Amino acid sequence: MRLFDTYTRGLVELPPPPGPVRMYFCGPTVYQRIHIGNARPFVLSLWLKRWLEQTGYEVTLAENITDINDKIYDAARGRGIASAELARDASRWYVEDTDLLGLGRPDHEPKATESVAEIVDLIGKLVERDLAYAADGDVYFRVARYPEYGRLSGREGDEEALRNPSEEPERAELKEDPRDFALWKAQKEGEDTWWEAPWGRGRPGWHIECSAMAEKWLGPIFEIHGGGNDLIFPHHENEIAQSRGAGSGFARIWMHNGMLQLTGEKMSKSVGNIVSLREAVERWGRETVLLFFLGAHWRKPIDFNDDVLEQARAQADGFRNAFVAPPDGRTAPRWEAFAEALEDDFNTPDALAVMHEWRSAGQQELLRRALAVFGLESLADVAVAPEALERLARQRAEARARGDFGEADRLRREIEAQGWEVRDVADGYQLVPR
Ligand SMILES: [Zn+2]
């Protein structure tokens, strides 16, 4: 099994099963319902975990919830509620909404608010090693003391490109170097959550939260670190500097998924072109949303628009039909063809193409097994219609037989109103859930 690694810019082989494979994926900052783009790393991480487990690996997946962040303070202020209350509500929305996908949950979902002791310890270690310094209640990472800074993002040596944006421009003069970034931020007026630390009352910066949580749940070295490719710089660059600076090996493989674009435009909360995961699942259904993600390679950008979703829905119908009215068994690729696609950088579009060959060849068992890898086994469940609907369908067939097409149409609509569809096939009809 090999995966593309951003750090070395090449494919890296995983150790043979049972591994272990320890994975950390960056989860969302919680202040509103997550958008459909945020669901991509969640889906990728759970599919990968399911596949690795099926091929004999011992997998531990940790996916954090960032519930301390400037964005949360701002959003809470806008709504006139306490930031802790908003973070608590939005954490619950995140779990509820991702549960709609039916893929299970990561093994650990640590929250920053529950990891402050480990975060403060890690900052202390960096200060001790002269890799960080306190300034007026803040603590900053001293980039000049970490020569490999910039290697992940390919910005190494480019001082201008390695500047860390200051979230609070008025405090920028506290930094020794524009590349430095905050590990601890002193409490500011109007901020209603804080913790005590040796440098004063305040709260952790975003990057140090992930370094501390990854190590707490996976140990000082682990196999895979994932997240959207918008996190490469500065977030992941800073995670590496902090963790390696403190003496940990940290991640061996960096997996960065491509962004979701709403009809060609990058989808982010700041642009305003938002479709929430919940809205997408309510409109299109769980299976269609999963097939939409399956059709694109995880490293590539993915377009979200009605046409693409219509195509995904047609694929879901096609797979379902393969179990309702299977074509005659014909020769088709073996299971290994599907496995090889996934072992080669988790190529789901190639795996999906094999699944379509099984569909058109009526290879139900192989197809059922493959669908289950992606949480789509429900497409193989051929539902049995209730007796009352069977009766309506029989009456419709009789109406058609005697040429009463008006009555046949009325009965078809009555069946559809109850969530089923009647399809005419060679030897009669079939009832299929809509
Ligand atoms: Zn992170």
Boltz pocket constraint, residues with backbone or C-beta under 6 A from the ligand:
constraints:
  - pocket:
      binder: B
      contacts: [[A, 25], [A, 26], [A, 27], [A, 206], [A, 207], [A, 210], [A, 235]]
      max_distance: 6.0
